[in-house]
Amino acid sequence: MLKFVALAAFLALGAAPAIAQAPSAGTAPASAKAQDPDKKICQRVEETGSRLGDRRICKTRAEWAAERQESRNELERAQRNVGIDGGR
């Protein structure tokens, strides 16, 4: 019985994101508009060690995407190079 409940919960949680992200007919124009690479997007970034809290950074959608891609590339590069120096 416990296995059945666990399986049902797992399936329900696995399906929730797919259902939540299903496109609807009413969001198509907004989706195309939201993909403008030159649109400015501002985010609040928390500064570690600062008593003043956070800072607002504004970049274009393309700049944010390039920054995310570069972060991914650096992480993958670091993961590939683990242990290459022979443990020094």
N, C-alpha and C positions, 0 to 999 in steps of 0.2 A: 504494500500500500504506500509506503514511504517513497519507494522508487517511482511509483506512478505520479505522486505529487511533485517530486523533484523534476521529473521529466516534463510534466505539464508547465511548471514554473519556468523551466529552461526554454521551452518552446514559446511560451508567451513573451518572455523577455527578448528572445531572438527575433520575433516577428514584429515587435513594437517599433523599432527604428525603421523597418521597411515600410510599415503602414504609415508612420508619421511623415516620411519623406516622399510618399507617393504624390506625383504632380497632379494638380487639379486643373480643370479647364480655365478657371478664373485667374490663375496665377501666371499664365504664359506671357502676357505683355509685361508684367512687372519683372518677370525673370529675365527677359531680354534687356530691359532697361537697367536691371541691377548688374549686368555684366559689362557695363561701360568701363574700360580700363583706365580712363582719365578722370573718373569720379574721385573726389577727395574723400577719404575716410579717416576719421580721427578716433584714436583709442587712448584710454588712460592706462599708463604703465606705472606700476608701483616701483619706486626706487628703493632698493635694499640699503639700509643704513641711514636713511634720511628721515629726519623728524618731520619734514614738510609733507610727507605722504607720497603722492603720485604726481606724474607729469603727463601732459596731453601731447601726443605726437600725431601729426597729420601727414599722411602720404597718399599717393594715388593708389588705386586698386592694383595696378601693375607693379608698383614699388613694393607693396605688402607681399604680393605673390612672389616676387623675385627674392625678397628677404626670407620668406618661408622656404623656398627652394634651396637657397644657399645654406640655411640652417640644416636642412635635411641632408644635403651633400656633405657638410662638415661632420655630421653625426655618423653617416655611413662610412666616411673615410676613417674616422677614429675607430669605429667598430672593426673595420677590416685590418687596421694596423695594430690591434691589440696583440701583444706577445711577440712582435716582430723583432724587437731589440734584444731578445734573449733573456729577458728578466732583469735587465740592468736598471 
